[in-house]
Amino acid sequence: MNNDIIVKWIPFLEELFTKWRVDPDCQQMIYLDLLLYDYETLKKLDENKQIKFWLVRFVKNYWFSETSRYHYQYRKYYERYKPIPEEDEDD
């Protein structure tokens, strides 16, 4: 159901992703959540011309927030499990 609204805003979302250098994993999570979001809410936002602001906040919260699903699923994992740098042995 949300496809028609989301497809209409893909160029704008891609522009945001490029501007903020959003990781492909995060982009995928954002698209998935948008597709699962309540259709009536998105429709109302689109009709009232408020969706652009809402999308900016949605993407920004996902990408920059330390409490987002993306942060817990990916960033926190990589922070926790960074490979240990090998020490150079200088004799």
Secondary structure in CASP SS format (residue, H / E / C, confidence):
PFRMAT SS
TARGET T0000
AUTHOR 0000-0000-0000
METHOD secondary structure of the structure
MODEL  1
M C 1.00
N C 1.00
N H 1.00
D H 1.00
I H 1.00
I H 1.00
V H 1.00
K H 1.00
W H 1.00
I H 1.00
P H 1.00
F H 1.00
L H 1.00
E H 1.00
E H 1.00
L H 1.00
F H 1.00
T H 1.00
K H 1.00
W H 1.00
R C 1.00
V C 1.00
D C 1.00
P H 1.00
D H 1.00
C H 1.00
Q H 1.00
Q H 1.00
M H 1.00
I H 1.00
Y H 1.00
L H 1.00
D H 1.00
L H 1.00
L H 1.00
L H 1.00
Y C 1.00
D C 1.00
Y H 1.00
E H 1.00
T H 1.00
L H 1.00
K H 1.00
K H 1.00
L H 1.00
D H 1.00
E H 1.00
N C 1.00
K C 1.00
Q C 1.00
I H 1.00
K H 1.00
F H 1.00
W H 1.00
L H 1.00
V H 1.00
R H 1.00
F H 1.00
V H 1.00
K H 1.00
N H 1.00
Y H 1.00
W H 1.00
F H 1.00
S C 1.00
E C 1.00
T C 1.00
S C 1.00
R H 1.00
Y H 1.00
H H 1.00
Y H 1.00
Q H 1.00
Y H 1.00
R H 1.00
K H 1.00
Y H 1.00
Y H 1.00
E H 1.00
R H 1.00
Y C 1.00
K C 1.00
P C 1.00
I C 1.00
P C 1.00
E C 1.00
E C 1.00
D C 1.00
E C 1.00
D C 1.00
D C 1.00
END
